[in-house]
């Protein structure tokens, strides 16, 4: 027996979209969690390489062969992370479409003009008895114009960049909140900058900067599939975020390395305000706490979650020292209402 659960989340302006399961209430990165027969699971592949198929159909400007080459480059980018063990394998072309419960992980185009803010979306099929992840499909919305040009094309969305984001979801990663936006016309958001491929809103058509993983992305995939001494060579910082003595759920916590300029973030993932950020280079870090206000909150959590946005940006009052292969120990940061 198996079941598909695919609650599609649409982000304002131009969504990368996400069909996801509920975020697990646990430390570390925003992973997807689900319950089968009373047991909690983290959404991830238990065996690799992950075999995937490509629908044998293109769209204007992108043939099926060009599509396959672009997504293969995106898969290779994730696979090349030296501190992660995830691997992928192209299994061939198929006439099947993404979203069909056929046990095959399939990527392809679907025409969804009604989803006018959804560029692409990932959905999962999980075995309802064992909890095993069976397939993860990605559809790219052919209602938009797409490009595989090496330098991008004005007015067209870069397939490799969007594929890199969605393959992050296929691998088990949620959205990152490392990015800055501003409110544009009609209440939509314009992206000013991003510090992670897994930021939920695309920079814009023609942009190809999303072909490159950022430190936050690398830390996330390495935490899910650790390899190459990830756990022994990096460290973590953990602690609690409070407001008026009570825990803050959904606070975005960012660890900034002043030596390298790298940023890795996470969230306080329970009502006690507990958080943990792994994959940090040993040494001093600046700790910043902020509300999730640069994208819709349902890009990160279920709408029913008690997310707190009513507090001001705060910093830990001293540098936090991250030890090699260990944790900083409990760090407490108190925030105040806006």
C-alpha positions, -999 to 999 in steps of 0.1 A, spaced: 0 0 0 12 35 -7 -1 70 -6 8 104 -21 5 136 -1 13 167 -20 2 200 -4 14 225 -29 27 257 -15 27 288 -38 50 316 -31 42 352 -39 55 368 -72 71 339 -90 71 306 -70 95 278 -72 67 260 -54 68 230 -32 47 199 -27 57 189 7 50 170 39 49 187 73 82 200 86 95 177 112 97 191 148 134 183 153 167 200 154 189 208 123 177 219 89 141 223 78 136 187 68 103 172 58 88 147 82 58 124 82 42 97 103 34 62 92 18 37 116 27 59 145 64 62 136 81 95 126 102 96 95 125 121 80 120 124 42 152 112 26 164 85 3 177 54 21 195 39 -10 214 57 -37 219 64 -65 184 79 -69 173 67 -103 153 93 -123 135 94 -156 128 123 -180 96 127 -199 103 124 -237 86 157 -246 100 192 -249 85 227 -251 93 256 -275 130 263 -272 138 233 -251 139 198 -266 137 167 -244 174 161 -249 183 196 -238 160 193 -208 177 161 -198 211 177 -201 201 207 -180 186 186 -152 216 162 -153 239 193 -147 217 203 -117 218 167 -103 256 167 -107 259 200 -88 242 184 -57 262 151 -61 295 170 -63 292 184 -27 322 167 -11 306 165 23 275 147 11 269 111 0 238 116 -22 241 103 -58 217 102 -88 215 82 -120 196 90 -152 175 59 -160 162 69 -194 134 88 -212 98 78 -206 63 87 -219 51 89 -183 44 123 -168 55 136 -134 28 130 -107 18 95 -119 21 70 -91 42 45 -110 72 41 -87 94 61 -110 110 94 -101 101 115 -132 109 150 -143 91 167 -171 69 196 -184 32 200 -176 10 228 -188 -5 244 -158 -16 279 -168 -39 281 -137 -8 280 -115 4 314 -128 29 319 -100 43 283 -99 74 276 -120 79 241 -108 68 217 -81 80 186 -63 57 158 -50 64 126 -32 51 90 -30 58 72 3 50 36 12 22 36 37 34 5 55 72 9 56 75 47 54 100 43 26 103 71 0 93 55 -33 94 83 -58 97 121 -60 84 138 -92 91 173 -104 70 191 -130 81 223 -147 52 245 -158 53 249 -196 29 279 -193 62 298 -187 90 303 -213 121 283 -206 157 284 -216 188 262 -215 212 289 -230 246 289 -213 243 326 -204 205 326 -199 179 344 -220 161 375 -212 124 369 -205 129 331 -201 134 311 -170 166 292 -166 158 255 -165 190 245 -147 186 270 -119 150 261 -112 159 224 -115 187 228 -89 161 242 -64 136 215 -70 162 187 -68 170 201 -34 133 193 -25 135 159 -42 165 152 -20 146 162 12 155 198 18 129 225 27 132 262 20 159 285 33 151 320 46 184 335 37 174 362 13 160 397 11 128 409 -6 107 441 -9 70 445 -15 63 453 -51 31 462 -69 0 442 -60 15 430 -28 39 407 -46 76 405 -36 106 415 -55 138 395 -46 167 418 -38 193 391 -30 195 355 -20 221 335 0 207 301 -8 194 282 -38 166 269 -16 152 304 -10 115 301 -20 113 329 -46 132 330 -78 154 361 -86 139 366 -121 137 354 -156 171 353 -174 190 350 -142 215 321 -139 230 327 -105 208 300 -91 230 274 -108 255 276 -79 250 262 -44 256 284 -14 270 275 20 235 271 35 225 246 7 257 227 12 253 225 49 217 212 45 224 184 20 255 174 40 234 172 72 209 149 55 235 127 38 268 133 57 301 121 42 337 132 38 342 140 75 312 164 76 304 156 112 340 155 125 353 185 106 324 209 111 305 220 143 271 233 153 255 260 174 223 254 193 202 271 219 168 288 225 150 319 213 126 335 238 103 365 240 90 376 274 104 344 288 84 322 264 98 302 235 95 316 200 84 291 172 96 298 137 123 324 144 150 324 117 185 321 132 215 328 111 251 320 119 275 344 102 312 335 99 331 369 99 362 352 85 346 338 54 314 358 51 294 325 49 259 323 63 241 292 74 206 294 88 179 274 105 147 279 125 135 274 161 114 244 154 92 239 185 72 260 209 101 260 234 121 280 209 149 255 205 172 257 174 203 240 161 225 249 131 250 223 119 276 223 92 295 254 105 332 259 101 350 259 135 356 293 150 337 325 160 303 332 146 278 361 148 243 349 157 214 369 142 177 362 150 149 376 128 112 369 119 104 352 86 92 382 67 108 379 33 84 353 20 50 338 28 53 319 60 36 289 44 67 286 22 84 272 54 57 258 77 22 246 77 -3 275 81 -15 259 113 19 262 130 21 289 157 47 310 139 57 343 157 65 373 135 60 399 161 96 406 172 125 427 163 158 416 148 183 407 175 219 396 179 235 374 205 256 398 227 289 380 220 306 359 194 297 322 195 326 298 193 318 267 172 341 238 181 354 213 155 332 182 156 311 195 185 284 219 196 287 254 210 265 245 240 232 262 248 230 297 235 201 319 247 188 349 227 160 370 239 139 391 214 115 419 221 81 427 204 80 451 175 
